[in-house]
Amino acid sequence: MSASTAKLRLGPLPKTESVKLTFACPASLKADLDHYAALHAQAYGETVDAVALIPHMLDAFMAGDRGFKKRDASKPTPQKLPQREATPP
């Protein structure tokens, strides 16, 4: 790994289920995302599109946002429904 890519916050991307979301961004942000994607490909040897990086970047941002975590922790957690036992046919 070269010195220029050693400090990337995102590691190799996990495989996840996804939902399509469309948004608009400034051209300068798109250029930065493309540049980050190129550095990511260099660091991990796997070509990745900038669009594939966005959900992981947002996830990392939210995970590191102390204000969000504090508010999220104060919300009551939903109670889990009891598991039904399978009945034989």
VORO-128324 format. One record per residue (C-alpha): residue in one letter; residue number from 1; x, y negated, z negated. Coordinates in nm, 4 decimals, padded with zeros to 6 digits. Last residue first. Layout:
BEGIN
A NUM X Y Z
...
END
This chain:
BEGIN
P 89 -04.8046 03.0483 -00.9237
P 88 -04.5758 02.9987 -01.2293
T 87 -04.6060 02.6620 -01.3973
A 86 -04.3104 02.4282 -01.3766
E 85 -04.2626 02.2273 -01.6928
R 84 -04.3277 01.8615 -01.6592
Q 83 -04.0500 01.6281 -01.7643
P 82 -04.1479 01.3627 -02.0143
L 81 -04.1743 01.0125 -01.8728
K 80 -03.8784 00.7912 -01.9432
Q 79 -03.9406 00.4761 -02.1364
P 78 -03.8423 00.1579 -01.9584
T 77 -03.5525 -00.0220 -02.1258
P 76 -03.6392 -00.3407 -02.3096
K 75 -03.4597 -00.6371 -02.1591
S 74 -03.1829 -00.7837 -02.3780
A 73 -02.9143 -00.5811 -02.1983
D 72 -03.0131 -00.7338 -01.8634
R 71 -02.9778 -01.0847 -02.0026
K 70 -02.6293 -01.0089 -02.1358
K 69 -02.5325 -00.8224 -01.8178
F 68 -02.6445 -01.1167 -01.6047
G 67 -02.4523 -01.3666 -01.8151
R 66 -02.1443 -01.1440 -01.8166
D 65 -02.1312 -01.1189 -01.4366
G 64 -01.8743 -00.8467 -01.3664
A 63 -02.1251 -00.5759 -01.2737
M 62 -02.3141 -00.8294 -01.0614
F 61 -02.0040 -00.9199 -00.8618
A 60 -01.9008 -00.5565 -00.8206
D 59 -02.2494 -00.4690 -00.6907
L 58 -02.2454 -00.7690 -00.4581
M 57 -01.9074 -00.6641 -00.3196
H 56 -02.0259 -00.3062 -00.2790
P 55 -02.3393 -00.4200 -00.0942
I 54 -02.1304 -00.6498 00.1324
L 53 -01.8621 -00.3969 00.2297
A 52 -02.0698 -00.2041 00.4840
V 51 -02.1516 -00.5286 00.6668
A 50 -01.7789 -00.6060 00.6941
D 49 -01.7378 -00.2880 00.8997
V 48 -01.5022 -00.0218 00.7705
T 47 -01.2041 00.1423 00.9335
E 46 -01.0433 00.3950 00.7013
G 45 -00.6732 00.3867 00.6131
Y 44 -00.7320 00.2650 00.2576
A 43 -00.5224 -00.0533 00.2383
Q 42 -00.5259 -00.1382 00.6098
A 41 -00.8986 -00.0741 00.6367
H 40 -00.9570 -00.2948 00.3316
L 39 -00.7411 -00.5688 00.4839
A 38 -00.9481 -00.5552 00.8048
A 37 -01.2722 -00.5587 00.6048
Y 36 -01.1468 -00.8602 00.4084
H 35 -01.0793 -01.0445 00.7373
D 34 -01.4278 -00.9599 00.8638
L 33 -01.5787 -01.0811 00.5360
D 32 -01.3769 -01.4043 00.5579
A 31 -01.4985 -01.4622 00.9157
K 30 -01.8579 -01.3968 00.8054
L 29 -01.8096 -01.6474 00.5215
S 28 -01.6823 -01.9103 00.7672
A 27 -01.9796 -01.8473 00.9964
P 26 -02.2132 -01.9398 00.7098
C 25 -02.4502 -01.6676 00.5930
A 24 -02.7903 -01.5326 00.6953
F 23 -02.9537 -01.2315 00.5333
T 22 -03.0957 -00.8922 00.6304
L 21 -03.1541 -00.6051 00.3885
K 20 -03.1750 -00.2396 00.4901
V 19 -03.2063 00.0068 00.2023
S 18 -02.9228 00.2452 00.1246
E 17 -02.8448 00.5842 -00.0234
T 16 -02.4801 00.5999 -00.1216
K 15 -02.1443 00.7300 00.0016
P 14 -01.8665 00.5713 -00.2018
L 13 -01.6360 00.3058 -00.0550
P 12 -01.2624 00.3308 -00.1179
G 11 -01.1555 00.0646 -00.3668
L 10 -01.2976 -00.2833 -00.3865
R 9 -01.1122 -00.5379 -00.5970
L 8 -00.8312 -00.5815 -00.3477
K 7 -00.5039 -00.6668 -00.5247
A 6 -00.2635 -00.4287 -00.3528
T 5 -00.3633 -00.5440 -00.0035
S 4 -00.1047 -00.8196 00.0508
A 3 00.1635 -00.6327 -00.1448
S 2 00.1448 -00.3370 00.0928
M 1 00.0000 00.0000 00.0000
END
